[in-house]
Amino acid sequence: MKRTKDVVKILLKLGFTVLLIYLISQKINLGQVKKVFLNSEPSFIFFALVSYFLSQLAASWRLLQYLHNIGIKVSYSYNLKLYLLGSFYNVFLPGGIGGDGFKIYILRRKFQLPTKKIFLAMFFDRLSGLWAIGLLCVCLVLLIPQIAISKVVPVAALSTGTLIYFFVLRRFFPDYAKHFISSHFKACMVQGLQQLSIIFILLSQGFAGKFSPYLFSFLVSSIATIIPVSFGGFGLREYVMTHASGIFNMNQNLAVFVTLTFLILSTIAALPGIWFIYRSKEFANPPDPEEAKAFEREADKTASFDDVNFK
């Protein structure tokens, strides 16, 4: 039954991705997009790749702080290897256990902490990234005249949301609220480097217009990919960007080029993770989904959830 569910889920994702690609193809000229790719300046694409990879180093650093907060004292190098391996799983094995699932399995087995505690560390790590996207969105809204709302509204919404977010975290999840400012600064660093990557991708086309509509639309498309309806957000990002192009007077072909190039760069950046599957003793013989779930069920019978510090 479980295998049938997994197959159905993959087929649904595949079908939805194909549908999105078809809808996008009705809005843009694929031949023009191909020309945009062929006319790219390689040096700026390289800078975009470097910037994206640096964002992954910063993301690993951010996650490391959340792990330290719950007593998992691994080194940065160990966590980076685990992070890269997780990225490989997310990109190349989307139908399996998943990058976060693999990281939880490895850390659970190594440190004998409750799965829930490690899962929450991963969850709040991702949530800090979502907060950083919200912050950058508010900053960019102030620079886009087409968004005809009072500038006070997004600033007030972000400020209120941040205060509520902090107090809920501090009240109910104090272990994960440690070093709140530094962990969220790192989240801003991650998103800032990815925004820099988008700027380099635009510069590869000799772009001399306003960056803010493209950057804002890309952030919105990133939020959309939280909904797991396609593989790695492929098709969904492009669909959002083509619609945003009509609102902000962006070049649709260039907008799609941005997201497709970013996808290619993120795929390339995930490739080093393959080394840790075949050459690393620390992460050898990764589990299949059923093995990982069975391990978690058995392990959690012997571990108390009392050390998850809810108040």
N, C-alpha and C positions, 0 to 999 in steps of 0.2 A: 504493500500500500504506500509506504514512504517513498519507494523508488518511483512509483507511478506519479505521485504528487510532484516529485522533483522534475520528472520528465515533462509533465503538464506545465509546470512553472516556466521551464526553459522554453518550451514551445510558445507559450503566451508572450514571453519577453521577446522572442525572435519575431513573432507575428507583429507585435506592436512596433518593434524597431523597423521592420520592413514597411509598415504603414506610414511611419513618420518620414522615412526616406522618400517614399512615394509623394507624400504631401509637400515635402521640401522641394522635390524635383519639379513640381508644378509651379513653384514660385520663383525659382532661380534658373539661370542659364548654366547648365553643367559645363558646357564648353568654355564659358567665360571663367568659371571657377578653375578649370584646368589651366587656362592661360595665366591666371593669377598665381597659381602654384609654380608654373614654369618661369615666371618673371621674378621670383623671390630672390632677394639678396642673401646668399648663404651665410655671410658673416653675422647678420642680425638674427638669423634662425639659430645659429650656434649660440649667440648670447642669450637667446630666449631659452634654449635647452639648459644652459648653465644656470640661469636664473631659476628655472623650475627645479633643477636638482638641488640648488641651495635651499629652496623652500622645503624640500623633503628632509634635508638635514635639520632645518629649524623645526619641522613638524616632529621629527624624532626626538629632538631636545625637549619640546613641549610635553610629549607623552612621557618622557623619562621623569619629569617632575611629578606628574600624577602618580606614576608607579612608586616613586620614592615616598610620596605622601602616605601610601598604604603599606609601607614597609618592604617593598620589593627593591632591594638595593643592588640593582644591576649596573654595570658600567655603561657609559654612553656607547662604546663600540659594540657591546653585546646588543643593546637596544636598537642601534642603527641596523645591525645585521637582521635582527628580527623584524624591524620595520620594513626593510627592503624586501624581505621574503614575503611579508604580508602584502606588500604592493604587487609583487609578482602574482600571488594567488588571486588578488582582486582583478587584475587585468587579464591574465591568461587562463585562469581556471574559475570563471564566474559562476559556474554551476555547482562548484564543490563546497567545501567547508567555509571558504571565504577568508580574506586576510585577517580580519579581527578575530574570527573563530579560531584560526590557527594560532594566533598570538596568545589568546586566552588559554588554549590547550597546552601550549608549551610552558607558559608561566604557571598555570595550575599544577602541572606535573612537577615542575622544578621547585616551587615554593609552598605547595600544599595549602594555598589560601582558597577560601570559597570562590567558586566561579562567579557568584553575584558580585563580590567585591572587586574582582578584576574587571568584570564587565562594566561596572559603574565607572571605573577609572577610564576605560576606553570611551564610554558614553560621554562623560564630562569633558574629556579631551576633545571629542568631536563638537560638543556643544560650545566650547570656547572658540572653536573655529567658526561656527555659525554666528556667534556674537561678533567676531571680527569682521565677517562679511557684512553684518548689519551696520557696523560702525562705518565701514568704507562706503556702503550704499548711501548713508546719510550725508557723508562728506561730498559724494559725487552729485547727489540730488541738488545740493546748493550751487553746483556749477552748471546745471542743465536747465535752461530757460523754458524748455518745452513742458517740464513738470510744473504745472501752474498751481502750486499750493504754497501756503505761507511757510517760509523757511523755519518758523518756530515749531511747526507741527512735527517734522521728523526729528528735530533735536530734542523736543520734549518727550517724544515717544521712546527714543533711544535712552534718554536719561532715566525715565521712569522704569522702563524695562530692565535696565542695568541694575538699578537699586533693588527691584523686586527679585531679580535673578540672584544677586549677591546675598540678600537676606534669607531667601529660601535655601540657598546652598549652605550658608553659615548655620542656619537653624536646624536643618534636617540632615545635612551631609557634611558635617564639620571636617572630616578627614580630607574631603575633596576640595574644601574651601581654602586650604592652606596655600600660601603664596599666590593668592588670587591675582594680584596686580602683575607679578612677573610672568605667570602662566598665560595671562591674557595679552601681555605685551608680546610674548612669543607667538601667540596666535595672530596678532597683527603683523608680525614679521613674516609669518608664513604667507598670509594673504597679500601682503605688500609685494613680496618677491614674485608671487604669481601674477599680480597686476603688472609688475615690471616685465615679466615674460610676455604678456599680451601687448605691451607697448613695443617691445622689440619685434614681435610678429608683425605689427602694423608698420613699423619702420622698414621692415624688409620689403615693403611695397612702395617705399618712398612717400609714405603717408604724411601729409602736412596739415591735416584738419584738426578738429577737436577730438581728443582722446576720450573725454568723459562719457559720451553716449555709449561708446563701444565697451568701456570698462564697466559701466553700470549695467549694461545689458548682459555682459558676461557673468557678472556676479549674480544677477537674477536667474540666469540659466543654470548657474551652479546650485542655487537653492532648489531649482526645479528637479535637479538630478537626485535629490534626496529620495524622491518617489522612485522605488525600484521597479520601473516598468520597462526598462531597456537595459542593454548590456553596457555597463560603465557610463551610462548617460548618453551613449551614442544615439544620435537622432533627436533626442530630447533637447539637448543644448542648441543644436542647429535649428530646430523648429522654433524655439523661443527667440533666437537671434533674428530669424527671418521676419518674425512678427514685430519685434522691437525695431527693426529697420524702418518699417513704415511709420512708426511713431516718432522716431528721432531723426528721420531723414538720413539714415546710414546707407552705404552701398551694400546691398544684400549679398552680392558675390564676395565682397571683402569680409563681411560679417561671418559668413559660412567658412571662408578660408581661415579666419581666426580660430574658430572652434575646432575645425578639423586638424589644423596644425598643432593646436594645444593637445588634442587627443594623441596625435602621433608622438609628440615630445614626451608626454606622460607615459606612453607605452615604452618608448626607448629608455626612459629613466627607471622603469620597473624591471628592465632586463637583468641588471646585476643580481637580482634576487634569485635567479636560476642557479647561481654559483652555490648558494647555501643549501639548495636541495640536493645537489649531486656531489659537492666537495666538502661540505661542512659536517663534522661529527656531531656538533651541537644540535643540529636540526635535521639529522638524517632520518629517513623512513617516516615521512609525515603521515598522519593518520587519515583514513577516509572518514567521511561524515559520521557514519554509524559508530566507528571505533571511538571517535572523539566524544560523541554524546554518551556512549556507554561508560567511558572513563569518567566523565563529569558526574554522571549519576552515582557511580560507585564512590568516587572521591568525596562527594558532598555528603555522603552518609556518615563519613568519619570526621568531617570538619564542621565546626559550629559557625552559624551565621551571626553569633552574638558580637563578633569583633567588627562587624560592619556597624560603624558608630552612628546609628540613627538616634535622634533626640526628639 
